[in-house]
Amino acid sequence: MRIQNFMLDNLGVKLSPIKIVMVNSRLIKRLKASGIYNFTDYLNYALSPEGKRSGELQCMIDELTTHKTEFFREPEHFDFLQKTVLPEFTARGERNFKIWSAGCSSGEEAYTMAMVLNEYKIQNMPFDYTIYASDVSNAVVVKAVRAIYKEETAKDVDKNLLKKYFLISKDDAERKVRISKDLRDKINFSLLNLVDEYPFQNESFDVIFCRNTLIYFEDSSKRQVVEKLIKKIKPGGYLYVGLSETITQYSSSIKQVSPSVYKKIDRSNG
C-alpha cells in the first residue's frame, strides 16, 4: 500500500494492518477538503510536487501522526528531573541547562518542563534554562506556539502552578487557558522529522525527552533515532522515553537509572 510505504520511508513509521482503518478514516476528511473523491487520486496529488507546494502533503502528515499528550504526563519523570537531574547539574557548577522535547505534540510536555525548570530557577539562581521542542506535524507545532488549551487539560496541574503560569479566559463559554508569556518565550518550537538530520551540535543537551514516540517507529528506524538522540546528549546527560518503551538493546552508551530514564555513560570517567 502506497501510504504504508510513504510512512515507512519518510517518517520511519510502520503502519500495522489494524491501523489501516484508522488511516482511511483520517484521510477521508482530507479528500473532502481537497475535492478529490478516491484515495488513489488523492495520494497521487498529495505526494506530487504540487501537493507539496500547496501544503496538502503536510496536511496528510498532520492527519496520520498521533498527538496524545497532557500536562505532567508520567509525573514520576518530572520528579526525577527535579530531585535528581537538576541538583546533579547545579552541583557541577553549571548554569545554562539545555533540554529538548523531541516529539512535543501540542506543547504540553514542553510547558511542563518550563514550569518545573522555572520553579527550580527561582530557588537556585543563577541557574537558567533553554528548551527546544519539535514535532513532525506542522498543525500541532502551531498549536504549541499559540499555547491555548481547553481548561480541562490543566485539571491535574498544581493549583499554585496554575495560578502562576496559566491565564484563564474571561469568557465562561470558552473555558480556555493560555500559558503565560514568560514561559512561552523560553521555548524554541520547530518542525522536525526525527528520521532526518538534527540541527543541533553533538553533546549539546543535558536532557532529551522522546516519550511515547518511538513506539510508532519500525525497529531499524527506532535504532537509528535512538543512536542520533544519544549523540546529542552530553556525557552524563539523560534520555527519557515513555514508560511502555525500552531502549537498552539499541545502545551500549546508556544505562537505565530510573523507569524509562537512561543516562549516557561518561567514558572520560573510566
C-alpha positions in Angstrom: 0.0 0.0 0.0 1.4 3.4 -1.0 0.5 5.1 2.2 2.3 2.4 4.2 5.4 2.8 2.1 5.3 6.6 2.4 5.0 6.5 6.2 7.9 4.0 6.5 10.2 5.6 4.0 9.6 9.2 5.1 8.6 9.1 8.7 10.1 5.8 9.8 6.6 4.8 11.0 5.4 1.2 10.3 1.6 1.0 10.0 0.2 -2.3 11.2 -2.7 -3.8 9.2 -5.1 -2.9 12.1 -4.2 0.8 11.7 -5.2 0.9 8.0 -8.8 1.5 9.0 -7.7 4.4 11.2 -5.7 5.8 8.3 -8.6 5.6 5.9 -11.0 7.4 8.3 -8.5 10.2 9.0 -7.8 10.8 5.3 -11.5 10.9 4.3 -11.6 14.5 5.7 -8.7 15.5 3.5 -10.4 14.0 0.5 -13.4 16.1 1.2 -11.4 19.2 1.8 -9.4 18.9 -1.4 -12.4 17.9 -3.5 -11.0 14.6 -4.5 -13.2 11.5 -4.4 -11.0 8.4 -4.3 -7.8 7.5 -2.4 -5.7 6.8 -5.4 -6.2 10.2 -6.9 -5.7 11.9 -3.5 -2.4 10.1 -2.9 -1.3 11.0 -6.4 -1.9 14.6 -5.7 -0.6 14.7 -2.1 2.6 13.0 -3.0 3.2 15.1 -6.1 5.4 18.3 -6.3 2.1 20.3 -6.5 0.8 18.6 -3.3 4.0 19.6 -1.5 3.8 23.2 -2.7 0.1 23.6 -1.8 0.7 22.2 1.7 -1.5 19.1 1.2 1.3 16.7 1.9 1.9 18.4 5.3 -1.9 18.2 5.9 -1.8 14.5 5.2 1.2 14.0 7.6 -0.7 16.0 10.3 -3.7 13.7 10.0 -1.6 10.5 10.1 0.6 11.3 13.1 -0.8 10.7 16.6 -0.8 13.5 19.2 -2.0 12.3 22.6 -0.4 14.3 25.4 -1.2 16.2 28.6 0.4 18.4 31.3 2.6 16.4 33.8 2.1 13.2 31.9 4.0 10.4 33.6 4.7 12.6 36.6 7.5 10.4 38.0 9.7 11.6 35.1 9.4 15.2 36.2 10.0 14.2 39.8 13.3 12.6 38.7 14.2 15.7 36.8 13.5 17.9 39.7 15.0 15.8 42.5 17.9 14.1 40.8 18.9 15.6 37.4 18.8 19.3 38.3 20.6 19.1 41.6 23.3 17.0 39.9 23.6 19.7 37.2 24.0 22.6 39.6 26.4 20.6 41.9 28.8 20.6 38.9 28.7 24.4 38.9 26.9 24.6 35.6 24.3 27.3 34.9 22.5 27.0 31.5 20.5 23.8 31.3 19.5 22.6 27.8 16.6 20.3 27.3 14.8 19.1 24.2 11.2 17.8 23.9 11.6 15.6 20.8 8.1 14.8 19.6 6.5 17.6 21.5 3.0 17.3 20.0 0.8 20.3 21.0 3.3 21.5 23.6 2.0 20.3 27.0 5.2 18.4 27.7 7.5 21.4 26.8 5.4 23.7 29.0 5.5 21.2 31.9 9.3 21.2 31.5 9.2 25.0 31.7 7.2 25.1 34.9 9.5 22.6 36.6 12.6 24.4 35.4 11.3 27.9 36.3 10.4 26.7 39.8 13.9 25.3 40.2 15.4 28.6 38.9 13.6 30.7 41.4 15.2 28.7 44.2 18.6 28.2 42.6 19.8 31.4 41.0 21.9 31.9 38.8 20.6 28.7 37.2 18.9 29.2 33.8 17.5 27.0 31.1 16.8 26.7 27.4 14.0 24.5 26.0 13.8 23.2 22.4 10.7 21.4 21.3 9.9 19.8 17.9 7.4 17.7 16.1 6.8 16.3 12.6 3.3 17.8 12.4 3.0 21.5 11.5 -0.5 21.6 12.9 0.5 20.6 16.4 3.5 22.9 16.4 1.3 25.8 15.5 -1.0 24.9 18.4 2.0 24.6 20.8 3.3 28.1 19.8 -0.2 29.5 20.5 -0.3 27.7 23.9 -4.1 27.9 24.2 -5.7 24.8 25.7 -9.1 23.6 27.0 -9.3 24.4 30.7 -9.9 20.7 31.5 -6.4 19.7 30.2 -4.9 21.6 33.1 -7.0 19.8 35.7 -4.0 17.9 37.2 -1.7 20.9 37.4 -0.9 22.0 40.9 -3.1 25.0 41.9 -0.1 27.2 42.7 1.4 26.5 39.3 -1.9 27.0 37.7 -2.2 30.4 39.3 1.3 31.4 38.4 1.7 30.1 34.8 -1.8 30.0 33.3 -4.0 32.8 32.0 -7.7 31.9 32.5 -10.1 33.0 29.8 -12.7 35.6 31.0 -15.2 34.1 28.6 -17.1 31.4 30.7 -18.4 29.9 27.5 -14.9 29.3 26.1 -13.3 27.6 29.2 -9.8 28.1 27.8 -6.4 28.7 29.4 -3.2 30.0 27.9 0.4 29.6 29.1 2.0 32.8 30.4 4.2 34.8 28.1 7.3 34.3 30.3 7.1 30.6 29.7 6.2 30.8 26.1 9.2 32.9 25.4 11.5 30.3 26.9 10.7 27.6 24.4 12.0 27.3 20.8 9.5 25.3 18.7 10.4 23.8 15.4 9.2 21.4 12.7 11.4 18.3 12.7 11.2 14.7 11.4 13.2 12.5 13.8 14.4 10.3 11.0 16.1 13.3 9.3 19.2 15.2 10.4 19.1 17.3 13.5 20.1 21.0 13.6 21.9 20.6 16.9 25.5 20.1 17.8 26.6 16.7 19.3 26.8 16.6 23.1 24.8 19.8 23.4 21.8 18.7 25.6 21.7 17.8 29.3 18.4 16.0 28.8 16.2 14.9 25.9 12.6 13.7 26.3 11.5 11.4 23.5 8.5 9.9 25.2 5.7 7.7 23.6 7.1 8.5 20.1 9.5 5.6 19.5 6.6 3.1 19.7 5.4 4.3 16.3 8.8 3.5 14.5 9.7 0.2 13.0 12.8 -1.4 14.6 15.6 -0.2 12.3 14.3 3.4 12.3 13.9 3.2 16.1 17.6 2.2 16.5 18.7 5.0 14.2 16.7 7.6 16.1 18.0 6.4 19.5 21.6 6.5 18.3 21.1 10.0 16.9 19.5 11.3 20.1 22.3 9.8 22.2 24.9 11.7 20.1 23.2 15.0 21.0 23.3 14.3 24.8 26.3 15.4 26.9 28.2 12.6 28.7 26.4 12.1 31.9 23.2 13.5 30.4 19.8 11.8 30.3 17.4 10.4 27.7 13.7 9.9 28.7 11.4 7.6 26.8 7.8 6.5 27.5 7.0 4.2 30.4 6.0 1.5 27.9 9.3 1.7 26.0 12.7 0.3 26.5 15.9 1.2 24.5 18.8 -0.6 26.3 19.0 -3.0 23.4 19.8 -0.2 21.0 23.0 1.2 22.6 25.8 0.3 24.9 26.4 4.0 25.6 23.5 4.3 28.0 22.4 2.7 31.3 18.9 2.7 32.8 18.8 4.7 36.1 15.0 5.0 36.7 11.9 3.7 35.0 12.3 4.8 31.3 15.2 7.1 32.1 18.6 6.4 30.7 21.9 8.0 31.5 24.6 8.5 28.9 27.8 6.8 30.1 30.7 9.2 30.6 33.6 7.3 29.2 36.1 10.0 30.3 35.5 8.9 33.9 36.5 5.3 33.1 
